[in-house]
């Protein structure tokens, strides 16, 4: 087993070092204003199997500098999936979305729904899972202190904090599974075609409902052969060619 472990390290270490070197070279190219070279280097890192919010964010910035609307939005969205609470990523995504031709107004949700979704969106699935684990650990430690403590004052303190910790852990666990369920049951994509027709059926002879342009984010409801059924934030639905979008 040890031999296998060391063999794994020998194989992976050079790859990780290579990816880090590529990432640094990409950053240097970006700082020098050579954005095509930065895009090329960042993309190489992705091809090596490395993923991080910082990597997607930097790649999105390089595409943004080149006025690549769809590519910049796609990479900012990927970065947000890994770090949903990052304000810088959110701000840059908003700037990129301002370049999108399609002005789609989202269907307004209730204030309570927006408030809850805003809280859940602060952390990723892993973030909420870690909070749940930490909360459960604190509960276990403090409950033991409560159980073995002799003074009534300390017992009340340990009991109160331990119950608070377990409640936080339970709520975090619910949020984590909610995010996991949303991710698994809601698939999104970014339109990469400069302009694409959305039709009422998965057929090139179907009636054209409206046009979409690059950078627009759509929710994928269904797929059929070379077509995808989509829904926009305003509730509009239709079919478009799958080749016109890139899945998140």
SULQUI-V860050 format. One record per run of one state. SS is the DSSP state (alpha for helix, beta for strand, coil for the rest). FROM is the first residue (numbers start at 1). TO is the last residue. Records with the same first field share a line. If there is no record, write none. Layout:
SS: FROM-TO + FROM-TO
//
This chain:
coil: 1-1 + 32-34 + 48-52 + 66-68 + 83-86 + 98-110 + 121-124 + 149-151 + 186-186 + 192-194 + 200-207 + 214-216 + 225-226 + 232-236 + 248-248
alpha: 2-31 + 35-47 + 53-65 + 69-82 + 87-97 + 111-120 + 125-148 + 152-185 + 242-244
beta: 187-191 + 195-199 + 208-213 + 217-224 + 227-231 + 237-241 + 245-247
//
